[in-house]
């Protein structure tokens, strides 16, 4: 497919003396097609060139020579230089690429590059609640998109399976384990044990000390503590897998914190040799004030136990050596911003190649909140993901039954619609935005929701079913798709691969979500303004093929987000 942005950046680079790769990142797609297909914002060059943006735009326009086969015109608009594509070329580019049998938008951009994505990472022996939903779906979308663009991706579920809390749970199990039958609803019962022992620890310092000692024994591979801990872990993973099966989540590694427990000695040894690991109030820390981080990174507690920071540092060493990563991405809430700033800075002391420390990235996100406020598993104020998904599927089934009582396979359709609604709801806005969960809003078929995208896809399927066949791309006449509504669709479809690149550049799946909403809205306008099945076979073929292209991109885009499309609704 012709890369119009590359053609533009090549020409501008020759004029302004700035690398084309940097210029590529400047080029925008105007919201209004009347302002061109691409816009170059010249104010980005004003400081370097010491000229007004409008002057720069006019000078570039005079000096560059764009191939008239690809571009129809250029216009200066304020500080922007707007480019208008030869529509016949773009239309046939899109239709040919859509029809060539390959997955549209797939590329080899990341060939030979390794990406580690650490996401989901629930705590074992605790309910999998909606606080873990965003990391699961954001990480899953990034995993899918990186892979689609040719990267070798390793998805890691870094389970929270270590730490003082397990010393507490072991102590609680010792005291009250015989009161609980863990063959059913094991996680809820373990959570109850934890709540009881946590309450007792707050009342009695001696009990808390016993819990700390249990964790120390666990670190030393004590037979009893290790046996109980393994039982907790096995029960937890079995429950988690039910959720992952519903969400379509897959992982290449389940190595949690415990996996790195015997690898922390090397970290401590390396940091000792730097001379920067010092004692403070009994603990051992790295002072980070020189790096602008006021809070020190604790590496060992006063009782000698390691903490999750130590294990995260061991994980960085292991992942660099095992996966030779170009990027190692951590998808967690913004509440862990300080933690990751600390360990990324301390990682520079581990003697790793700069490639590995430079490739560390924290993809943070806002919180999921209930209407009553922030959730807490310890306070029992949370919503389990399993309950959330079940309720949403059931509500979707009720809505579908009202809209289409005779629909076949209602259970399957409701599952796709309900789960799709939940996933899309978590990916539709900037990841940093806090979200208040609202089941009615996410299942609104007329809003900017997952069901709306699915409904639009079903509409494309209905059109194709009525026609009975998809014409060949080679039989389509470009001039039959030059109306305003067709051109807008062509433009959006053309930019699909570029949208995917933007997602990984900014680690922001909502860019793809918004794109799919824009595509669905544009198709709705096209559908309402153009009679698709008509007397003129030439126009009908063109509009049917464009309908086919829209459906193909909607389905592929949704799949990358983790959403399945029903054929009927």
C-alpha positions in Angstrom: 0.0 0.0 0.0 1.3 3.5 -0.8 2.6 5.2 2.3 1.5 8.8 1.7 2.9 10.0 5.0 6.4 8.7 4.1 6.2 10.5 0.7 5.3 13.8 2.5 8.0 13.4 5.2 10.7 12.6 2.5 10.0 15.8 0.6 9.8 18.0 3.7 13.0 16.5 5.1 14.8 17.6 1.9 13.7 21.2 2.5 14.0 21.7 6.3 17.0 19.5 7.0 15.3 17.4 9.7 15.3 13.6 9.6 12.2 12.1 8.0 11.6 9.7 10.9 11.1 12.7 13.3 8.9 14.5 10.7 6.8 11.4 10.4 5.7 11.7 14.0 4.6 15.3 13.3 2.1 14.5 10.5 -1.5 14.5 11.5 -4.8 13.3 10.1 -7.3 16.2 10.2 -10.7 15.5 11.8 -12.4 17.3 8.9 -11.6 15.8 5.5 -12.1 19.3 4.1 -8.8 20.2 5.6 -7.0 17.5 3.6 -6.0 14.0 4.2 -2.8 14.9 6.0 -1.6 18.0 7.8 1.9 19.1 8.7 1.9 21.4 11.7 4.7 23.9 11.0 4.7 25.4 14.5 6.7 22.3 15.4 9.6 23.9 13.4 9.1 27.5 14.4 11.7 27.5 17.2 14.4 25.7 15.2 13.9 27.7 12.0 13.1 31.0 13.9 10.2 31.9 11.6 6.4 32.1 12.0 4.6 28.8 11.3 2.6 30.3 8.4 5.8 31.6 6.7 7.4 28.1 7.1 4.3 26.5 5.6 4.4 28.8 2.6 8.1 28.2 2.0 7.8 24.5 2.2 4.9 24.6 -0.3 7.0 26.5 -2.7 10.1 24.3 -2.5 8.7 20.7 -2.5 7.6 18.8 -5.5 5.0 16.2 -4.8 4.2 13.5 -7.3 0.9 14.5 -9.0 0.0 10.8 -9.4 -0.3 10.6 -5.6 -1.3 14.1 -4.5 -3.9 16.4 -6.0 -3.0 19.6 -4.2 -1.4 21.3 -1.2 -2.8 24.2 0.8 -1.5 26.5 3.5 -4.0 27.0 6.4 -2.6 29.1 9.2 0.5 27.3 10.4 -0.5 24.0 8.7 0.4 22.7 5.3 -2.5 20.4 4.2 -2.1 17.6 1.7 -4.8 16.2 -0.5 -4.4 12.7 -1.8 -5.3 11.5 -5.3 -8.4 9.7 -4.3 -8.5 7.1 -7.1 -5.0 5.9 -6.0 -6.1 5.7 -2.3 -9.4 4.0 -3.1 -7.8 1.3 -5.2 -5.0 0.9 -2.7 -7.5 0.2 0.1 -9.8 -2.1 -1.8 -6.9 -4.1 -3.2 -5.2 -4.5 0.2 -8.4 -5.5 1.9 -9.1 -8.1 -0.8 -5.7 -9.7 -1.0 -6.6 -12.4 1.6 -4.1 -11.4 4.2 -5.1 -9.9 7.6 -5.6 -6.2 6.9 -3.1 -3.9 8.6 -0.7 -6.7 9.7 3.0 -5.9 9.2 6.5 -7.0 10.0 7.4 -3.7 11.7 8.7 -5.4 14.8 10.5 -8.3 13.1 13.4 -9.5 15.3 12.4 -7.4 18.3 11.3 -8.9 21.6 8.7 -7.3 23.8 7.9 -8.5 27.4 4.5 -7.4 28.7 3.9 -7.9 32.4 0.1 -7.7 33.1 -2.9 -8.9 35.0 -0.8 -10.3 37.9 -3.6 -10.9 40.5 -2.7 -11.9 44.1 -3.3 -15.6 44.8 -5.7 -16.5 47.6 -7.6 -13.3 47.0 -10.7 -12.7 44.8 -10.0 -11.6 41.2 -11.9 -8.3 41.4 -12.4 -5.5 38.9 -9.4 -3.7 40.2 -7.4 -6.3 38.1 -9.6 -5.9 35.0 -7.9 -2.9 33.4 -4.4 -4.4 33.6 -5.7 -7.6 32.1 -7.5 -6.0 29.1 -4.9 -3.2 28.5 -2.1 -5.7 28.6 -4.0 -8.2 26.5 -4.7 -5.5 23.8 -1.0 -4.4 23.7 0.0 -8.1 23.5 -2.3 -8.6 20.5 -1.3 -5.5 18.7 2.5 -5.8 19.1 2.2 -9.4 17.8 0.1 -8.3 14.9 2.8 -5.8 14.0 5.4 -8.5 13.8 7.0 -8.3 17.3 7.9 -11.4 19.3 5.8 -10.9 22.4 6.1 -12.6 25.8 3.1 -12.1 28.0 4.0 -12.6 31.7 1.4 -13.1 34.5 3.6 -12.0 37.4 1.4 -13.5 40.1 1.3 -11.9 43.5 2.3 -15.1 45.3 4.9 -14.0 47.8 5.2 -11.5 50.7 4.3 -11.0 54.3 0.6 -11.4 53.5 1.2 -15.1 52.9 2.8 -15.3 56.3 -0.5 -14.0 57.6 -2.6 -16.4 55.6 -0.5 -19.4 56.7 -0.9 -18.3 60.3 -4.7 -17.9 59.8 -4.8 -21.3 58.2 -2.9 -22.9 61.1 -5.5 -21.5 63.5 -8.8 -21.9 61.6 -8.1 -24.0 58.5 -10.2 -26.9 59.9 -13.3 -24.7 59.9 -13.2 -24.3 56.1 -13.9 -26.7 53.2 -11.7 -25.5 50.4 -13.2 -27.8 47.8 -15.8 -25.2 46.9 -15.5 -21.4 46.7 -11.9 -21.7 47.9 -10.8 -18.1 47.2 -13.7 -16.6 49.1 -12.9 -18.8 52.1 -9.2 -18.0 51.9 -10.1 -14.3 51.7 -12.2 -14.7 54.9 -9.3 -16.4 56.7 -7.1 -13.5 55.6 -9.6 -10.9 56.8 -9.8 -12.6 60.2 -6.0 -12.9 60.7 -5.4 -9.3 59.4 -7.8 -8.0 62.1 -6.1 -10.0 64.8 -2.7 -8.7 63.7 -3.9 -5.1 64.2 -4.9 -6.0 67.8 -1.9 -8.2 68.8 1.7 -7.4 67.8 2.7 -10.9 68.8 0.4 -12.4 66.2 1.9 -10.1 63.5 5.4 -11.2 64.5 4.4 -14.9 64.1 3.1 -14.0 60.6 6.4 -12.4 59.7 8.2 -15.5 61.0 6.0 -17.7 58.8 7.1 -15.7 55.7 10.7 -16.0 56.7 10.1 -19.8 56.9 8.5 -19.7 53.5 11.6 -18.0 52.1 13.7 -20.7 53.7 11.6 -23.5 51.9 10.1 -24.8 55.2 8.2 -27.9 54.2 4.9 -27.2 56.0 4.7 -23.5 54.9 5.7 -24.4 51.3 3.1 -27.2 51.1 0.2 -24.9 52.2 1.4 -22.1 50.0 1.4 -24.4 46.9 -2.1 -25.4 47.7 -3.2 -21.8 47.9 -1.5 -21.1 44.5 -3.0 -24.1 42.7 -6.5 -23.3 43.9 -6.1 -19.7 42.8 -4.8 -20.4 39.3 -7.7 -22.8 38.8 -10.1 -20.0 39.6 -8.2 -17.3 37.6 -8.2 -19.5 34.5 -12.0 -19.4 34.4 -11.8 -15.6 34.1 -9.0 -15.7 31.5 -11.0 -18.2 29.4 -14.0 -15.8 29.4 -11.8 -12.8 28.5 -9.7 -14.7 26.0 -6.5 -13.9 27.9 -3.3 -15.9 27.3 0.1 -15.8 28.9 3.4 -17.2 27.9 4.8 -17.2 31.5 3.2 -17.5 34.9 6.3 -16.8 36.9 5.2 -14.8 39.9 7.1 -13.1 42.7 8.0 -16.5 44.3 9.9 -17.6 41.1 12.5 -14.8 41.8 12.9 -15.5 45.6 16.1 -17.5 45.1 17.4 -14.9 42.6 17.5 -11.9 44.9 20.8 -12.8 46.5 22.6 -11.9 43.2 20.8 -8.6 43.1 21.9 -7.8 46.7 25.4 -8.9 45.9 25.6 -6.7 42.8 24.2 -3.7 44.6 26.6 -4.2 47.5 29.6 -4.0 45.1 28.4 -0.6 43.9 28.7 0.8 47.4 25.3 2.4 47.1 23.4 -0.2 49.2 23.4 1.3 52.7 21.8 0.6 56.1 19.0 2.9 57.3 17.0 2.2 60.5 17.9 -1.5 60.2 16.8 -1.8 56.6 19.1 -1.8 53.6 18.3 0.9 51.0 19.4 2.7 47.8 19.3 6.5 48.2 17.9 8.0 45.0 17.9 11.7 45.8 20.6 12.3 43.1 18.2 11.0 40.6 15.4 13.3 41.8 13.5 10.6 43.7 13.2 11.7 47.3 12.0 8.3 48.6 14.7 5.6 48.9 14.3 2.2 47.5 14.1 -0.4 50.2 16.0 -3.6 49.2 15.9 -5.6 52.4 13.7 -5.1 55.5 15.1 -4.9 59.0 14.5 -8.6 59.6 16.5 -9.5 56.5 13.5 -10.4 54.3 13.5 -9.2 50.7 10.5 -7.2 49.4 8.7 -7.0 46.1 11.2 -4.3 44.9 14.0 -6.8 45.3 12.1 -9.4 43.4 11.2 -7.0 40.6 14.9 -6.2 40.2 15.6 -9.9 40.0 12.9 -10.2 37.4 14.5 -7.5 35.3 17.8 -9.4 35.4 16.1 -12.7 34.5 14.0 -11.2 31.7 17.0 -9.4 30.1 19.0 -12.6 30.1 16.2 -14.9 29.1 14.2 -12.8 26.6 16.8 -10.3 25.4 14.0 -7.8 25.4 13.8 -4.5 23.5 11.0 -3.4 25.7 9.8 -4.7 29.1 6.4 -3.2 29.8 4.6 -3.2 33.2 0.9 -2.6 33.1 -0.2 -1.5 36.6 -2.2 1.3 38.2 -0.8 4.7 38.7 -0.6 4.0 42.5 2.6 2.1 41.6 4.3 5.1 39.8 6.8 5.7 42.5 7.7 2.0 42.8 8.5 1.7 39.2 10.5 5.0 39.1 12.6 3.5 41.9 13.3 0.1 40.5 13.9 1.4 37.0 16.5 3.8 38.5 18.1 1.0 40.7 18.1 -1.3 37.6 20.8 1.0 36.2 23.1 -0.3 38.9 22.7 -4.0 38.0 25.4 -3.9 35.3 23.0 -4.5 32.4 23.5 -3.2 28.9 21.8 0.2 28.5 19.4 -1.4 26.0 17.6 -3.2 28.8 17.3 -0.3 31.2 16.2 2.0 28.4 13.6 -0.5 27.4 11.8 -0.5 30.8 8.4 1.1 30.6 5.6 1.6 33.1 2.1 1.7 31.5 0.0 3.1 34.3 -3.8 3.5 34.3 -6.5 5.1 36.4 -8.6 3.2 39.0 -11.9 1.4 38.5 -14.2 2.6 41.1 -17.7 1.7 42.4 -20.3 4.4 42.7 -19.6 4.3 46.4 -15.9 4.9 46.0 -12.6 3.1 45.9 -12.5 -0.7 46.3 -10.6 -2.6 49.0 -10.3 -6.4 49.2 -9.4 -6.1 52.8 -12.5 -4.1 53.6 -14.6 -6.5 51.5 -15.7 -3.5 49.3 -15.1 -5.0 45.8 -16.8 -6.6 42.8 -15.5 -9.9 41.6 -14.8 -10.1 37.9 -16.6 -13.4 37.6 -19.8 -11.8 39.1 -19.4 -8.7 36.9 -19.0 -10.8 33.7 -22.0 -13.1 34.6 -24.2 -10.1 35.4 -23.3 -8.3 32.2 -23.9 -11.4 30.0 -27.3 -11.9 31.7 -28.2 -8.3 31.2 -27.1 -8.5 27.5 -29.3 -11.5 27.0 -32.3 -9.6 28.4 -31.7 -6.7 26.0 -31.1 -9.0 23.0 -34.3 -11.0 23.8 -36.3 -7.7 23.8 -34.8 -6.5 20.5 -34.7 -9.8 18.7 -36.9 -12.5 20.4 -36.4 -15.1 17.7 -32.6 -14.8 17.5 -30.8 -18.2 17.4 -27.8 -18.9 19.7 -28.8 -16.2 22.2 -26.5 -17.6 24.8 -23.4 -17.3 22.5 -24.4 -13.8 21.3 -25.1 -12.6 24.8 -21.7 -13.8 25.9 -19.9 -12.0 23.1 -21.9 -8.8 23.6 -21.6 -8.9 27.4 -17.9 -9.6 27.5 -17.2 -7.2 24.6 -19.0 -4.5 26.5 -16.9 -4.9 29.6 -13.6 -5.0 27.6 -14.5 -2.0 25.4 -15.6 0.0 28.4 -12.2 -0.4 29.9 -10.4 0.5 26.7 -12.6 3.3 25.3 -11.1 6.2 27.2 -7.5 7.3 28.0 -6.0 4.6 30.3 -5.2 7.3 32.9 -8.8 8.2 33.3 -10.5 6.9 36.5 -13.6 4.9 35.6 -16.8 4.4 37.6 -18.4 1.1 36.6 -21.9 1.4 35.1 -23.4 -1.7 33.5 -26.3 0.1 31.8 -23.9 2.6 30.1 -21.6 0.0 28.8 -24.5 -2.0 27.3 -26.1 1.0 25.5 -26.4 -0.2 21.9 -26.7 3.4 20.7 -23.7 4.9 22.6 -20.0 4.8 21.9 -19.8 1.2 23.2 -18.7 -2.3 22.4 -22.3 -3.3 21.5 -22.5 -0.4 19.0 -19.4 -1.6 17.2 -20.8 -5.2 17.2 -24.2 -4.0 15.9 -22.5 -2.1 13.1 -20.5 -5.2 12.1 -23.7 -7.2 12.1 -25.3 -4.7 9.8 -22.4 -5.2 7.3 -22.9 -8.9 7.5 -26.7 -8.4 6.8 -25.9 -6.4 3.7 -23.5 -9.0 2.4 -26.0 -11.8 3.1 -28.7 -10.0 1.1 -26.4 -9.6 -1.9 -25.1 -13.1 -1.6 -21.6 -12.4 -2.8 -18.7 -10.1 -2.5 -17.5 -8.6 -5.8 -13.8 -8.7 -6.8 -11.7 -5.7 -5.9 -10.5 -5.6 -9.5 -14.1 -5.1 -10.7 -14.7 -2.0 -8.6 -14.6 1.4 -10.3 -12.9 4.0 -8.0 -15.1 6.8 -9.4 -18.2 5.2 -7.8 -16.8 5.8 -4.3 -15.9 9.5 -4.6 -18.9 10.8 -2.6 -18.3 12.4 0.8 -19.5 9.4 2.8 -17.5 6.8 0.9 -14.4 8.9 0.9 -14.5 9.3 4.7 -14.7 5.5 5.1 -11.9 5.0 2.6 -9.8 7.5 4.6 -10.5 5.8 7.9 -9.8 2.3 6.6 -6.6 3.5 5.0 -5.2 4.7 8.3 -5.8 1.4 10.2 -2.2 0.3 10.3 -1.0 3.8 11.3 -3.5 3.7 14.2 -2.0 0.4 15.4 1.4 2.0 15.3 0.1 4.9 17.3 -1.2 2.5 19.9 2.2 0.9 20.6 4.0 4.2 20.4 1.8 5.7 23.1 0.9 2.4 24.9 -2.7 3.6 24.5 -5.3 1.0 23.3 -8.0 3.7 23.5 -6.6 5.1 20.2 -7.9 1.9 18.5 -11.2 1.9 20.4 -11.9 5.5 19.3 -10.9 4.5 15.7 -13.4 1.7 15.7 -16.2 4.1 17.0 -15.2 6.6 14.2 -15.4 3.8 11.6 -18.7 2.6 12.9 -20.2 6.1 12.8 -18.8 6.8 9.3 -20.4 3.5 8.1 -23.7 4.5 9.7 -23.7 7.8 7.8 -22.6 6.0 4.5 -25.4 3.4 5.0 -28.0 6.1 5.6 -26.9 8.4 2.7 -26.2 5.8 0.0 -28.5 3.2 -1.3 -26.2 0.2 -1.3 -28.5 -2.4 -3.1 -29.5 -0.5 -6.1 -30.3 -0.8 -9.9 -26.9 0.4 -11.0 -24.8 -2.8 -10.7 -21.5 -0.8 -10.9 -22.4 1.4 -7.9 -23.9 -1.5 -6.0 -20.7 -3.6 -6.4 -18.6 -0.6 -5.2 -20.7 0.0 -2.1 -21.1 -3.7 -1.3 -17.3 -4.1 -1.5 -16.8 -1.0 0.8 -19.3 -2.6 3.2 -17.2 -5.8 3.2 -14.0 -3.8 3.9 -15.7 -2.0 6.8 -16.8 -5.3 8.3 -13.4 -6.8 7.9 -11.6 -3.9 9.6 -14.2 -3.7 12.4 -13.8 -7.4 13.1 -10.0 -7.3 13.1 -9.8 -4.2 15.2 -12.2 -5.6 17.8 -10.3 -8.9 17.8 -7.0 -7.0 18.7 -8.8 -5.5 21.6 -10.0 -9.0 22.7 -13.6 -8.6 21.5 -15.4 -11.3 19.5 -18.0 -10.3 16.9 -21.4 -12.0 16.6 -22.8 -12.6 13.1 -26.3 -11.6 14.2 -27.8 -9.7 17.1 
